[in-house]
Amino acid sequence: MADNNENKKDGGFNFPPVGGGKNIKAPKFNGYWMYIILAVIIIGFQFFNMNSDPVRTTWQEVKTKMLEKGDIEKITVITNKGQAQVYMKPDKIENYSQLKSQGFKNSSPGPQFYFSPGPLETFSKEFSELQEKTPAAADIKIDYDQEYDGWGNLFSIFFPIALLVFIWIFFFRRMSKGGGGPGGVFNVGKSQAKLFDKDTHIKITFKDVAGLAEAKQEVEEIVEFLKEPQKYTDLGGKIPKGALLVGPPGTGKTLLAKAVAGEANVPFFSLAGSDFVEMFVGVGASRVRDLFKQAKEKAPCIVFIDEIDAVGRARGKNPAMGGNDERENTLNQLLTEMDGFGSNSGVIILAATNRVDVLDKALLRAGRFDRQIHVDLPDLNERKEVFGVHLRPIKIDDTVDVDLLARQTPGFSGADIANVCNEAALIAARHGKKFVGKQDFLDAVDRIIGGLEKKTKITTEAERRSIALHEAGHASISWLLEYANPLIKVTIVPRGRALGAAWYLPEERQITTKEQMLDEMCATLGGRAAEDLFIGRISTGAMNDLERVTKQAYGMIAYLGMSDKLPNLCYYNNEEYSFNRPYSEKTAELIDEEVKRMVNEQYERAKKILSEHMKGHNELAQLLIDKEVIFAEDVERIFGKRPWASRSEEILAAKESQDAAKAERALAEKLKSEEQEIKEEEAENTAQEEATTETKITAEGKKVTVEGKVTIEAKSNEKGQTTESN
């Protein structure tokens, strides 16, 4: 009650107490209620002022019945409507049954009837003659007037204007939906960046980024720059302004940026390069300015631009191919904001692209992007780590060999590995399994690389034999050559566009020698050579093999300088729109001759190897016809164990030995520390034992003797007792 009384003093209003009771909010005023109330008023006005509609009649009926009887009070001709309205005398209304049916009463105002008078001159002349002949019509006068519908006129005036306004608002809102944000077309120059700060929960952290150790370290350093800048600035260093993530698609560039957003306790702006592009001129530059304005207000912060090549392409690289001034204006504004006269302290730019070769050189210089972080395809050990991350949510059994999966997926990116794991789970679910096994993963890899099996494709016995000989040729030579890729399995079941397929474990070499490339070329030509050697005719099945071999030979000779006639020369041209070869016609002929010679030499070499191992090849081909799918174990049984260890096995063995050495060192250090602890504990126990040894103290007169070693003058007790102390 005290609160209420106090509140009443203030203008007599009873306000709710501050901080107590329910928070009563005043109802918000909605503008649509105004329109509803106005419509109800108009409808009600029209309803209550509504008169009965006049009854249609004819001029002939008016003449013969109404005028002769003297029932008409007046006639009003509406000239703009071509209509004559008849006003009846009040006491005569009840004489007409059609008026009663319409609800007319004696007190009802007119008009009661209306008719079409026709041409006004004719009607006026005829009515004058009628007045002369009929005495009852002599006092009736005719008024000529014009009538306008107020609401209709207003509607006809304002409806087109309202329609144009509606169309204008509708279309401009639709146009600005993709890039205008709140405020419609008038806000189209605002930045479209999404802001992630400490209040935004992002689940991805650096723990979810497997492999990419060097790239992750560089990105972690950027986060540390923002968390503890003093650590670096004390030594005179400056925080880097930008870092560019470069790498093939699917390697984890955007994932790294998401991890930065999840780890950093600073605001994180994320947008794509295409967000700067809009149909309006000058919008891109305006959005860049607005982005950096927001970033400066939130500094220190990180700005991430995904696919920066959308706006960062080189300017004026080839004016003849056409240009984009709007894109160049956006790029110029971006360059100015990143390193212009203005200060952007505390704003770090992260960008990602897989087309670093097309970016403008001014964008890549130090001071704008101080670092280029290369995010490459994962190697063997990194693929194991990536598989470990993607296998966490999947229920797998004991048959899954992560080492084999990592070896079988060379050249796979992180996104490809995630696809393999997902596809394996789908295959296992399709077969009604409770767990995902090794075979499911192998089938998933086969599905992604080769495509679906087409068991319904009909082949004749001769075609099956030809395909089996072809695939057996690949398998035999790859097994017999040192540097060829080791075989996993061979099948003659059609898959995708291929009639047969062979799976290998490609060697991931950092450098590749000429001999290794020639062995791979020979193994690729083994299928065509087997057809030629054992059937006596060639087929179209080797088209893909020939394509790969030809490209490889041209690369070896024109780019790598692996030809005797063209040594130490590279004709690689990196210009995007260049239509000219960087060599003469004579050199082109020489390159063609060298390619032919190299390919034919490896073809004859393949035929020679197959001739020497004809028995094993034919046995392998027959086994392939019978079983349709054979594995490395079958080839090993026929040709014997390969005397050469694959590079992948060497790497895994080295990794295992390194891990074992680390474990041994850790164990030795642990044992050493435990031994040290034991020694320290023994020393402490010895000291305690010496301190707690039983000591005899004898008092004789004024002398106190401790174990006969120390004599101290002291007062004895009155009784002269001997005291023992422990």
ZAMARGU-4260 file (C-alpha; in steps of 0.2 Angstrom, whole numbers, plus 5000, padded with zeros to 4 digits):
<rodrens>
0) 5000/5000/5000 | 5014/5012/5004 | 5021/5009/4986 | 5004/5013/4979 | 5002/5029/4989
5) 5019/5035/4984 | 5015/5032/4966 | 4999/5041/4967 | 5008/5057/4972 | 5016/5057/4955
10) 5003/5063/4944 | 4990/5052/4951 | 4996/5037/4941 | 4999/5020/4948 | 5015/5014/4941
15) 5022/4997/4944 | 5036/4996/4957 | 5053/4996/4949 | 5062/4979/4951 | 5047/4971/4959
20) 5031/4962/4953 | 5028/4958/4935 | 5036/4968/4921 | 5020/4975/4913 | 5024/4981/4895
25) 5013/4993/4886 | 5005/4986/4871 | 5014/4991/4855 | 5004/5001/4842 | 5001/4992/4826
30) 4998/5003/4811 | 4987/4990/4803 | 4974/4993/4816 | 4971/5011/4809 | 4967/5004/4792
35) 4955/4991/4799 | 4946/5004/4809 | 4945/5016/4794 | 4938/5002/4783 | 4924/4998/4796
40) 4919/5016/4797 | 4918/5018/4778 | 4908/5002/4777 | 4896/5007/4791 | 4894/5024/4784
45) 4889/5017/4767 | 4877/5004/4776 | 4868/5017/4786 | 4866/5029/4773 | 4860/5017/4760
50) 4844/5020/4751 | 4833/5008/4741 | 4839/5007/4723 | 4827/5014/4711 | 4817/5002/4700
55) 4820/5002/4681 | 4806/5007/4670 | 4802/5014/4652 | 4798/5031/4645 | 4782/5023/4638
60) 4776/5017/4655 | 4780/5034/4663 | 4769/5043/4650 | 4754/5031/4650 | 4753/5027/4668
65) 4762/5039/4679 | 4760/5056/4671 | 4742/5054/4666 | 4738/5050/4684 | 4748/5064/4691
70) 4758/5053/4702 | 4775/5061/4698 | 4782/5075/4708 | 4798/5079/4697 | 4810/5071/4684
75) 4828/5074/4685 | 4839/5070/4670 | 4857/5065/4674 | 4866/5070/4658 | 4883/5062/4661
80) 4874/5045/4664 | 4860/5046/4651 | 4848/5042/4664 | 4831/5050/4669 | 4826/5049/4688
85) 4808/5049/4693 | 4803/5056/4710 | 4785/5050/4715 | 4773/5060/4726 | 4774/5052/4744
90) 4756/5048/4745 | 4757/5039/4728 | 4771/5027/4732 | 4760/5013/4740 | 4750/5012/4723
95) 4764/5003/4715 | 4768/4985/4720 | 4785/4985/4713 | 4790/4999/4724 | 4783/4990/4739
100) 4793/4974/4735 | 4809/4985/4735 | 4805/4992/4752 | 4800/5009/4747 | 4788/5018/4760
105) 4779/5035/4759 | 4793/5043/4768 | 4807/5036/4758 | 4816/5049/4748 | 4817/5047/4729
110) 4821/5043/4716 | 4809/5028/4714 | 4810/5025/4696 | 4823/5028/4682 | 4823/5026/4663
115) 4833/5030/4648 | 4827/5046/4640 | 4837/5044/4624 | 4843/5059/4615 | 4839/5074/4626
120) 4833/5086/4612 | 4820/5073/4607 | 4815/5069/4625 | 4813/5088/4629 | 4802/5091/4614
125) 4791/5076/4617 | 4789/5080/4635 | 4784/5098/4631 | 4771/5091/4619 | 4765/5079/4632
130) 4763/5094/4645 | 4751/5103/4633 | 4740/5088/4630 | 4740/5081/4648 | 4734/5094/4662
135) 4741/5082/4675 | 4759/5084/4668 | 4758/5103/4667 | 4766/5107/4684 | 4780/5094/4682
140) 4796/5101/4679 | 4812/5093/4672 | 4829/5096/4680 | 4845/5093/4671 | 4860/5089/4682
145) 4876/5079/4683 | 4880/5066/4696 | 4897/5061/4702 | 4902/5046/4713 | 4914/5053/4726
150) 4921/5036/4731 | 4923/5030/4713 | 4932/5046/4708 | 4944/5045/4723 | 4947/5026/4718
155) 4950/5030/4700 | 4963/5044/4705 | 4972/5035/4719 | 4971/5017/4714 | 4984/5019/4700
160) 4996/5029/4711 | 4994/5016/4725 | 4997/5002/4712 | 5013/5010/4706 | 5019/5012/4724
165) 5016/4994/4728 | 5025/4988/4713 | 5040/4999/4716 | 5041/4993/4734 | 5039/4975/4729
170) 5052/4974/4716 | 5065/4984/4725 | 5063/4973/4740 | 5065/4957/4729 | 5080/4965/4721
175) 5088/4969/4737 | 5084/4952/4746 | 5101/4945/4741 | 5111/4959/4747 | 5103/4973/4755
180) 5098/4967/4772 | 5087/4976/4783 | 5082/4992/4776 | 5079/4986/4758 | 5086/4994/4743
185) 5092/5009/4753 | 5103/4998/4764 | 5111/4989/4749 | 5128/4996/4753 | 5129/4988/4770
190) 5141/4974/4773 | 5134/4956/4773 | 5147/4949/4785 | 5141/4937/4799 | 5148/4941/4816
195) 5154/4928/4828 | 5159/4933/4845 | 5161/4925/4862 | 5142/4925/4864 | 5140/4914/4848
200) 5143/4896/4851 | 5154/4888/4838 | 5157/4869/4841 | 5172/4868/4829 | 5189/4869/4838
205) 5207/4865/4833 | 5204/4847/4840 | 5192/4844/4825 | 5206/4849/4812 | 5216/4833/4809
210) 5233/4834/4800 | 5238/4851/4793 | 5251/4853/4807 | 5260/4867/4800 | 5245/4877/4794
215) 5237/4874/4810 | 5252/4881/4819 | 5252/4897/4809 | 5234/4900/4812 | 5236/4896/4831
220) 5249/4910/4831 | 5237/4922/4824 | 5225/4919/4838 | 5239/4921/4850 | 5243/4938/4842
225) 5226/4944/4847 | 5226/4936/4864 | 5243/4941/4870 | 5250/4955/4859 | 5261/4961/4872
230) 5272/4945/4870 | 5277/4950/4853 | 5276/4969/4853 | 5289/4969/4867 | 5302/4963/4855
235) 5298/4976/4843 | 5287/4965/4832 | 5271/4970/4823 | 5255/4960/4822 | 5253/4953/4804
240) 5239/4961/4795 | 5233/4946/4785 | 5235/4928/4781 | 5230/4919/4765 | 5225/4901/4765
245) 5230/4893/4749 | 5226/4875/4743 | 5216/4863/4733 | 5197/4862/4736 | 5192/4852/4751
250) 5208/4852/4760 | 5201/4862/4775 | 5204/4880/4772 | 5186/4885/4778 | 5187/4873/4792
255) 5203/4881/4799 | 5194/4898/4798 | 5179/4890/4808 | 5191/4883/4821 | 5199/4900/4823
260) 5182/4907/4826 | 5179/4894/4839 | 5195/4896/4848 | 5197/4915/4847 | 5189/4925/4861
265) 5189/4940/4849 | 5175/4945/4836 | 5176/4935/4820 | 5168/4942/4804 | 5164/4929/4790
270) 5159/4932/4773 | 5162/4926/4755 | 5170/4935/4741 | 5154/4935/4731 | 5145/4945/4745
275) 5154/4961/4738 | 5146/4958/4721 | 5130/4966/4717 | 5120/4972/4702 | 5122/4991/4708
280) 5137/5001/4703 | 5148/5005/4718 | 5140/4993/4730 | 5155/4982/4732 | 5167/4996/4737
285) 5153/5003/4749 | 5152/4986/4757 | 5171/4985/4759 | 5171/5002/4768 | 5156/4996/4779
290) 5165/4980/4783 | 5181/4988/4789 | 5171/5001/4798 | 5163/4988/4808 | 5179/4979/4811
295) 5188/4994/4818 | 5174/4997/4830 | 5176/4978/4836 | 5195/4978/4836 | 5204/4968/4840
300) 5195/4956/4828 | 5197/4944/4813 | 5189/4946/4796 | 5188/4930/4785 | 5184/4932/4767
305) 5181/4915/4758 | 5184/4913/4740 | 5193/4930/4738 | 5197/4927/4720 | 5179/4932/4716
310) 5184/4950/4719 | 5203/4949/4719 | 5207/4944/4701 | 5221/4953/4693 | 5217/4970/4686
315) 5219/4973/4667 | 5227/4956/4664 | 5219/4955/4647 | 5209/4971/4642 | 5204/4963/4626
320) 5194/4949/4634 | 5183/4962/4643 | 5184/4969/4660 | 5173/4972/4675 | 5175/4990/4682
325) 5164/4987/4697 | 5175/4972/4702 | 5191/4982/4700 | 5183/4996/4710 | 5179/4984/4724
330) 5197/4977/4723 | 5204/4995/4724 | 5194/4999/4739 | 5200/4982/4748 | 5218/4986/4744
335) 5216/5004/4751 | 5207/4997/4767 | 5220/4984/4770 | 5235/4995/4769 | 5231/5013/4765
340) 5233/5029/4775 | 5220/5024/4787 | 5225/5013/4802 | 5218/4996/4805 | 5227/4991/4820
345) 5220/4975/4828 | 5211/4970/4812 | 5218/4954/4805 | 5212/4948/4788 | 5210/4929/4784
350) 5206/4924/4766 | 5205/4908/4757 | 5206/4903/4739 | 5211/4889/4728 | 5216/4900/4713
355) 5230/4910/4720 | 5238/4911/4702 | 5224/4923/4697 | 5225/4935/4711 | 5231/4953/4709
360) 5250/4955/4714 | 5246/4970/4724 | 5234/4960/4735 | 5248/4947/4739 | 5262/4959/4744
365) 5268/4960/4762 | 5259/4972/4772 | 5242/4966/4765 | 5244/4947/4766 | 5260/4945/4776
370) 5258/4926/4776 | 5253/4913/4763 | 5248/4897/4772 | 5248/4882/4761 | 5235/4869/4765
375) 5240/4855/4754 | 5232/4838/4751 | 5235/4827/4767 | 5249/4814/4766 | 5249/4796/4772
380) 5250/4800/4791 | 5239/4815/4790 | 5225/4804/4781 | 5226/4792/4796 | 5223/4807/4807
385) 5208/4813/4796 | 5201/4796/4796 | 5202/4796/4815 | 5192/4812/4816 | 5178/4806/4804
390) 5177/4789/4811 | 5172/4795/4829 | 5153/4796/4826 | 5153/4780/4816 | 5150/4763/4824
395) 5165/4752/4817 | 5170/4734/4821 | 5187/4727/4823 | 5190/4723/4805 | 5192/4741/4800
400) 5211/4744/4795 | 5214/4763/4796 | 5232/4761/4789 | 5225/4752/4773 | 5211/4765/4771
405) 5224/4779/4772 | 5235/4770/4759 | 5221/4766/4748 | 5215/4785/4747 | 5230/4794/4739
410) 5226/4811/4733 | 5210/4812/4744 | 5206/4828/4752 | 5198/4830/4769 | 5181/4832/4761
415) 5184/4816/4751 | 5188/4806/4766 | 5173/4812/4775 | 5163/4807/4760 | 5171/4789/4761
420) 5166/4787/4779 | 5148/4793/4776 | 5146/4782/4760 | 5153/4767/4770 | 5140/4770/4784
425) 5126/4771/4771 | 5132/4755/4763 | 5132/4746/4779 | 5115/4753/4783 | 5108/4747/4766
430) 5114/4729/4770 | 5106/4730/4788 | 5122/4729/4798 | 5124/4735/4815 | 5142/4740/4813
435) 5152/4747/4798 | 5166/4734/4793 | 5181/4734/4782 | 5172/4728/4766 | 5160/4743/4768
440) 5174/4755/4767 | 5182/4747/4753 | 5166/4747/4743 | 5164/4765/4747 | 5181/4769/4740
445) 5177/4759/4725 | 5160/4768/4723 | 5168/4785/4724 | 5183/4781/4712 | 5175/4770/4699
450) 5156/4772/4701 | 5142/4759/4703 | 5144/4741/4698 | 5133/4737/4683 | 5130/4719/4685
455) 5116/4719/4673 | 5127/4724/4658 | 5127/4710/4646 | 5144/4704/4639 | 5148/4689/4628
460) 5161/4676/4632 | 5173/4683/4620 | 5171/4701/4627 | 5174/4694/4645 | 5190/4685/4639
465) 5196/4701/4631 | 5193/4711/4646 | 5201/4698/4658 | 5216/4697/4647 | 5217/4716/4647
470) 5216/4718/4666 | 5227/4704/4669 | 5240/4713/4658 | 5239/4728/4670 | 5240/4717/4685
475) 5255/4707/4679 | 5266/4721/4674 | 5262/4732/4689 | 5267/4717/4700 | 5283/4713/4690
480) 5290/4731/4689 | 5299/4738/4704 | 5292/4756/4703 | 5275/4752/4697 | 5261/4754/4710
485) 5257/4739/4720 | 5240/4730/4716 | 5225/4728/4728 | 5212/4720/4717 | 5206/4717/4699
490) 5188/4715/4693 | 5180/4712/4676 | 5163/4718/4683 | 5158/4734/4673 | 5159/4749/4685
495) 5154/4767/4679 | 5160/4769/4661 | 5173/4756/4663 | 5171/4738/4658 | 5184/4732/4670
500) 5195/4740/4683 | 5211/4738/4694 | 5214/4746/4710 | 5232/4750/4716 | 5241/4758/4730
505) 5249/4773/4722 | 5266/4779/4728 | 5265/4796/4735 | 5283/4802/4731 | 5290/4819/4734
510) 5301/4818/4719 | 5299/4806/4705 | 5313/4799/4694 | 5312/4796/4675 | 5313/4777/4678
515) 5298/4777/4690 | 5288/4786/4677 | 5293/4774/4663 | 5288/4759/4674 | 5271/4767/4677
520) 5269/4770/4659 | 5273/4752/4655 | 5261/4746/4667 | 5247/4757/4660 | 5251/4750/4642
525) 5250/4732/4649 | 5232/4730/4644 | 5234/4735/4626 | 5250/4724/4625 | 5241/4709/4632
530) 5227/4711/4619 | 5239/4713/4605 | 5250/4698/4611 | 5237/4685/4616 | 5222/4689/4605
535) 5230/4696/4590 | 5219/4711/4589 | 5217/4728/4598 | 5200/4735/4605 | 5193/4752/4611
540) 5195/4746/4629 | 5212/4755/4630 | 5207/4772/4626 | 5208/4779/4644 | 5225/4771/4645
545) 5232/4779/4630 | 5225/4796/4635 | 5235/4795/4652 | 5251/4789/4644 | 5251/4802/4630
550) 5248/4816/4643 | 5262/4809/4654 | 5274/4808/4639 | 5271/4826/4634 | 5273/4831/4652
555) 5289/4822/4653 | 5297/4829/4637 | 5289/4847/4636 | 5289/4851/4654 | 5301/4840/4664
560) 5315/4839/4651 | 5316/4820/4652 | 5321/4818/4633 | 5338/4814/4626 | 5335/4826/4611
565) 5327/4840/4622 | 5336/4839/4638 | 5335/4853/4652 | 5321/4862/4644 | 5304/4867/4650
570) 5290/4874/4639 | 5277/4877/4653 | 5267/4892/4650 | 5257/4900/4665 | 5248/4914/4656
575) 5229/4912/4657 | 5224/4918/4641 | 5239/4914/4630 | 5235/4906/4613 | 5253/4905/4608
580) 5265/4890/4611 | 5282/4895/4618 | 5291/4885/4605 | 5293/4884/4587 | 5285/4872/4574
585) 5301/4863/4572 | 5302/4860/4591 | 5284/4854/4591 | 5288/4841/4578 | 5303/4836/4588
590) 5292/4834/4604 | 5279/4824/4594 | 5293/4812/4588 | 5300/4810/4606 | 5283/4806/4613
595) 5280/4793/4600 | 5297/4785/4603 | 5295/4785/4622 | 5277/4777/4621 | 5282/4764/4608
600) 5297/4759/4618 | 5287/4756/4634 | 5274/4747/4623 | 5287/4735/4616 | 5294/4733/4634
605) 5277/4728/4641 | 5275/4715/4627 | 5292/4708/4631 | 5288/4706/4649 | 5271/4698/4646
610) 5280/4686/4634 | 5292/4681/4647 | 5278/4678/4660 | 5265/4671/4648 | 5260/4656/4659
615) 5257/4667/4674 | 5247/4680/4664 | 5236/4667/4656 | 5233/4659/4673 | 5228/4675/4681
620) 5217/4679/4666 | 5208/4663/4668 | 5206/4665/4687 | 5199/4682/4683 | 5186/4675/4671
625) 5181/4662/4684 | 5180/4673/4700 | 5177/4690/4692 | 5186/4698/4706 | 5204/4694/4712
630) 5215/4701/4725 | 5233/4704/4728 | 5234/4687/4737 | 5230/4678/4721 | 5243/4688/4711
635) 5256/4684/4724 | 5252/4665/4724 | 5254/4665/4705 | 5270/4677/4703 | 5277/4675/4720
640) 5280/4689/4733 | 5287/4706/4727 | 5305/4708/4731 | 5302/4727/4733 | 5294/4736/4748
645) 5282/4750/4743 | 5286/4767/4749 | 5270/4768/4759 | 5275/4752/4769 | 5292/4761/4772
650) 5284/4777/4778 | 5272/4767/4790 | 5286/4757/4796 | 5297/4772/4799 | 5282/4780/4808
655) 5280/4765/4819 | 5298/4764/4823 | 5298/4783/4827 | 5283/4780/4838 | 5291/4765/4846
660) 5307/4775/4849 | 5297/4789/4857 | 5288/4776/4868 | 5305/4769/4873 | 5312/4786/4877
665) 5296/4790/4887 | 5297/4774/4896 | 5316/4776/4899 | 5313/4794/4906 | 5299/4787/4916
670) 5310/4773/4924 | 5323/4786/4927 | 5312/4798/4936 | 5305/4783/4946 | 5323/4778/4950
675) 5327/4795/4955 | 5311/4796/4966 | 5316/4780/4974 | 5334/4786/4978 | 5327/4802/4985
680) 5315/4793/4996 | 5328/4781/5002 | 5339/4796/5006 | 5325/4804/5016 | 5321/4788/5025
685) 5340/4786/5030 | 5340/4804/5037 | 5324/4801/5047 | 5332/4785/5054 | 5348/4794/5059
690) 5338/4808/5067 | 5326/4795/5077 | 5340/4783/5083 | 5339/4779/5102 | 5351/4790/5112
695) 5356/4788/5130 | 5358/4804/5141 | 5367/4801/5158 | 5368/4815/5171 | 5381/4814/5184
700) 5382/4829/5195 | 5383/4844/5184 | 5389/4834/5169 | 5377/4827/5155 | 5385/4814/5144
705) 5376/4810/5127 | 5382/4793/5121 | 5399/4797/5128 | 5402/4810/5114 | 5396/4827/5122
710) 5399/4833/5139 | 5388/4847/5145 | 5388/4856/5161 | 5371/4857/5168 | 5361/4856/5184
715) 5355/4838/5188 | 5339/4835/5195 | 5336/4833/5213 | 5336/4815/5214 | 5351/4812/5202
720) 5341/4802/5190 | 5347/4795/5173 | 5335/4801/5159 | 5333/4791/5142 | 5327/4801/5127
725) 5321/4793/5111
</rodrens>
